[in-house]
Amino acid sequence: MKKLYMIFTGGTISMKIDDETHSVKPALSAEEIMHNFLGYKLYKDIEVIEFSEIPSPSMTPDMMLEISKLIKKIIKEKDPIGFIVIHGTDTLEETAFFLDTAIETEIPIVVTGSMKSSSDLGFDGVNNLVSSILVARSTKSRGRGTLVVMNDQINAASEVTKSNTLTLDTFKSLDYGPLGIVDNNEVHYHRLVTVVRNKLDIDDLVNNVYLIKSYAGTDSLVINFLIDQGANGFVIEALGRGNVPPKMIAGIERALENNIPVIICSRCPSGRTLDSYGYVGGGKYLTDMGCIMASSLNGQKARLLLMLALSKSSERKFLKGLFTL
């Protein structure tokens, strides 16, 4: 029998309110979630893999790499229907983007989780699991890359972000909207993924890639410190279209002189970067120096893409080809 593989990493979906501390803590195993909330016998084609039981702030890029290797191993050795990765929502978009970038497959990969614990009124975990199963099983989902399914919406991992700390519809593709929806137990797609990047099949990650947020008056102190600590790359969440305060220029110049790539994204929640401005610190000034614009990628995704890309090459033309879409 062909199987759907459900990989549990933990997150709010596996948590309950602790009676002593009155705080939300991990409490349920993957099997308990399946039996208690889904009636596991109804899903005989699902194989559960307990990868971890961690809150998503504990997720690391190295763990994301291990999940990608696990999925690729199953694809090579089995004939899977698809995959569902259960994940905490804080870093869900990062793991989803990592898998989307690191795995070349037509087989559906769905990432989901829950905004509320099983103790909360309106626990959304069950609905998200059922919707994800429907999406992963659907032949319409093939070839669409890694998908994020929450609140009956289907979003592309490359486009979606967590937009609100609380609401059930927090995961949004701010620039493009959802790919589709789950309605009445049916999967409906409205459009294709807007931006498709080349996949990066890797065995190891380049670490020490740092994300720096710019703000009024930012200087080069942090950049210089991280260069001295052995930084391999920088992603700067710049202002507006991709501009930085002039005091950051010296640090950026030093990084580039040391062959450390500098990627420029925006701290704005939507819109793309563009090297429009030619003043000191403006986007055109930065690209003339050798920085690379990240287009519509946010900082957390741009950092992961740079980590993945550097495992292949640090050559500027290669990096620019990945980011500038």
C-alpha positions in Angstrom: 0.0 0.0 0.0 1.3 3.4 -0.9 1.7 5.6 2.2 1.4 9.2 3.3 4.2 10.0 5.7 3.4 12.3 8.6 6.6 13.7 10.2 6.0 15.2 13.7 8.5 17.7 15.0 6.3 19.1 17.8 4.9 22.6 18.3 1.7 24.0 19.8 -0.4 21.2 18.3 1.2 18.8 20.7 0.9 21.0 23.8 -1.6 21.4 26.7 -2.0 23.9 29.5 -0.1 22.8 32.6 -2.2 22.9 35.7 0.7 23.9 38.0 2.4 26.6 35.9 -0.7 27.7 33.9 1.4 27.8 30.8 1.4 25.9 27.6 3.9 23.0 27.5 4.6 19.9 25.3 2.3 17.1 26.4 1.2 14.8 23.5 3.1 12.4 21.3 2.4 12.1 17.6 0.5 8.8 18.1 -1.6 10.4 20.9 -2.6 13.3 18.6 -3.5 10.9 15.8 -5.6 8.6 18.0 -7.2 11.3 20.2 -8.2 13.7 17.5 -8.2 12.0 14.1 -9.3 8.5 14.8 -6.1 7.0 13.5 -7.8 3.8 12.2 -9.5 5.9 9.6 -6.1 6.7 8.1 -4.6 3.3 7.6 -2.3 4.6 4.7 -0.6 7.1 7.1 2.8 6.2 8.6 3.7 8.4 11.5 7.4 9.4 12.1 8.2 11.0 15.4 11.2 13.2 14.4 11.1 15.4 17.5 8.9 16.9 20.2 10.2 20.4 20.3 8.7 23.9 20.3 9.5 25.6 17.0 12.0 28.1 18.5 14.2 25.1 19.1 14.2 24.2 15.4 17.6 24.7 13.7 18.8 24.8 10.0 20.7 21.6 10.7 17.5 19.9 11.9 15.8 21.2 8.7 18.5 19.5 6.7 17.9 16.2 8.5 14.2 16.4 7.7 15.0 17.1 4.1 17.4 14.1 4.0 14.7 11.9 5.6 12.1 12.9 3.0 14.6 12.3 0.2 15.5 8.9 1.6 11.8 7.9 1.7 11.3 9.1 -1.8 14.2 7.1 -3.0 13.3 3.9 -1.2 9.5 3.9 -1.1 6.7 5.1 -3.3 5.0 7.7 -1.1 1.7 9.5 -1.7 3.1 12.6 -0.1 4.4 14.1 3.1 3.0 16.2 6.0 5.4 17.9 8.4 3.8 18.9 11.7 5.6 21.9 13.0 5.3 24.8 15.5 4.3 28.0 13.9 7.1 30.4 15.0 9.6 29.0 12.5 7.2 27.0 10.3 7.7 29.2 7.3 11.5 28.7 7.5 11.4 24.9 7.6 8.8 25.0 4.7 11.0 27.3 2.7 14.1 25.1 3.4 12.3 21.9 2.2 11.0 23.7 -0.8 14.6 24.8 -1.7 16.4 21.6 -0.8 14.1 18.9 -2.3 13.4 18.4 -6.0 10.2 16.3 -6.3 6.7 16.3 -7.8 5.4 14.5 -4.7 3.4 16.9 -2.4 5.1 18.1 0.8 2.8 19.9 3.2 3.8 21.7 6.3 1.2 22.5 9.0 0.7 23.2 12.7 -1.7 24.8 15.1 -2.1 28.3 16.5 -3.9 27.0 19.6 -3.1 24.2 22.0 -5.4 21.2 22.5 -6.5 22.8 25.8 -7.7 26.0 24.1 -11.3 26.6 23.0 -11.3 26.5 19.2 -8.3 24.2 18.9 -7.4 24.4 15.2 -5.0 21.5 15.1 -7.5 18.9 14.0 -8.9 20.9 11.1 -5.3 21.8 9.9 -4.3 18.1 10.0 -7.4 16.9 8.1 -7.0 19.7 5.5 -3.3 18.8 5.1 -4.1 15.2 4.6 -6.5 16.1 1.8 -4.0 18.4 0.1 -1.1 15.9 0.4 -3.3 13.2 -1.1 -4.6 15.3 -4.0 -3.1 14.7 -7.4 -3.6 18.5 -8.0 -0.9 19.2 -5.4 1.8 17.4 -7.5 4.6 19.6 -8.8 3.7 22.7 -6.7 6.6 22.6 -4.4 6.3 22.6 -0.6 3.0 23.9 0.6 1.8 25.4 3.9 -1.8 24.5 4.8 -3.4 26.4 7.7 -6.9 27.6 8.3 -8.1 25.9 5.1 -5.8 27.9 2.9 -3.0 26.6 0.8 0.1 28.8 0.4 3.4 28.3 -1.3 6.3 27.9 1.1 8.3 30.4 -1.0 5.7 33.1 -0.6 4.0 32.6 2.8 4.9 34.3 6.1 3.5 34.4 9.6 1.8 37.8 9.7 0.1 37.9 13.1 1.1 36.6 16.6 -2.4 35.3 17.4 -5.0 34.9 14.6 -5.8 31.6 13.0 -5.3 33.1 9.5 -1.8 34.3 10.4 -0.1 32.5 7.5 -0.5 34.8 4.4 1.2 35.3 1.1 1.1 39.1 1.4 2.1 39.9 -2.2 0.3 37.2 -4.1 -2.5 35.6 -2.0 -3.1 31.9 -1.4 -2.6 29.2 -4.1 -5.9 27.6 -3.2 -8.3 26.5 -0.5 -9.8 23.4 1.1 -13.6 23.6 0.9 -16.1 20.9 1.8 -13.3 18.3 1.9 -12.2 19.2 -1.6 -8.9 20.8 -2.7 -9.2 23.8 -5.1 -6.3 25.6 -6.6 -6.6 29.1 -8.1 -3.1 29.8 -9.4 0.4 28.6 -9.8 3.5 29.5 -7.7 4.6 33.0 -8.8 8.4 32.5 -8.3 10.2 29.2 -8.8 13.8 29.0 -7.8 16.4 26.3 -8.7 16.6 23.5 -6.2 19.8 23.1 -4.2 20.6 19.4 -3.4 23.0 19.6 -0.5 24.5 17.3 2.1 25.9 20.0 4.5 25.1 23.6 5.4 27.3 26.6 5.7 26.7 28.1 9.1 27.6 31.5 10.6 25.3 33.4 8.2 23.7 36.3 10.0 20.6 38.4 9.7 20.9 42.0 10.7 18.0 44.5 10.9 18.6 48.1 9.9 17.0 51.0 11.6 17.6 54.8 11.9 21.2 55.3 12.8 22.5 51.7 12.5 26.3 51.6 12.4 28.8 48.9 11.5 29.5 47.7 15.0 27.6 44.4 14.7 28.8 43.7 11.2 32.5 44.2 12.2 32.1 42.1 15.3 30.6 39.2 13.3 33.3 39.4 10.6 35.9 39.0 13.4 33.9 36.0 14.7 34.2 34.3 11.3 31.0 35.2 9.5 30.4 33.5 6.2 27.6 35.7 5.0 25.2 38.5 5.8 21.6 39.2 5.1 20.6 42.8 5.9 16.9 43.7 6.4 17.3 47.1 4.9 14.9 50.1 4.9 12.2 50.5 2.3 13.3 49.3 -1.2 16.7 48.2 0.1 18.5 51.2 1.6 20.7 51.4 4.7 22.0 54.2 6.9 25.4 55.5 5.8 27.2 54.4 8.9 26.6 50.7 7.8 28.6 51.2 4.6 32.1 50.7 6.2 31.1 47.4 7.7 29.5 46.2 4.4 32.6 47.3 2.5 34.8 45.3 4.8 32.6 42.2 4.4 32.7 42.4 0.6 36.5 43.0 0.7 36.8 39.7 2.7 34.6 37.9 0.1 31.7 37.6 2.5 28.5 38.0 0.5 25.9 40.6 1.5 22.3 40.1 0.6 19.8 43.0 0.9 16.1 42.4 1.7 13.6 44.8 3.1 12.3 45.0 6.6 8.9 45.9 5.1 6.4 43.0 5.4 5.6 43.0 1.6 7.0 44.3 -1.6 10.3 43.7 -3.3 13.7 45.3 -3.1 15.0 47.3 -6.1 18.2 49.2 -6.5 16.5 52.5 -7.2 18.4 55.0 -5.1 21.9 56.2 -5.8 22.7 58.1 -2.7 25.2 56.8 -0.1 23.5 53.8 1.4 20.8 53.6 -1.3 20.1 50.4 -3.1 22.0 51.3 -6.3 24.9 52.4 -4.2 24.9 49.0 -2.5 24.6 46.9 -5.7 27.4 48.9 -7.2 29.5 47.9 -4.2 28.7 44.2 -4.8 25.6 43.6 -2.6 22.8 41.4 -4.0 19.1 42.3 -3.8 16.9 39.5 -2.5 13.8 40.6 -4.4 10.7 39.7 -2.4 12.3 37.3 0.0 12.0 38.2 3.7 15.1 38.2 5.9 14.6 34.7 7.5 14.1 33.0 4.1 17.0 34.9 2.5 19.3 33.8 5.3 18.4 30.1 4.7 18.8 30.5 1.0 22.2 32.0 1.5 23.2 29.1 3.8 22.1 26.6 1.2 23.7 28.4 -1.7 27.1 28.8 0.0 27.3 25.0 0.3 27.5 25.0 -3.5 29.4 28.2 -4.3 30.2 31.7 -3.0 30.6 33.1 -6.6 28.6 36.3 -6.9 27.1 35.4 -10.3 25.8 32.2 -8.9 24.3 33.8 -5.8 22.8 36.7 -7.8 21.1 34.2 -10.1 19.4 32.5 -7.1 18.2 35.7 -5.4 17.4 38.1 -8.3 14.1 36.7 -9.7 
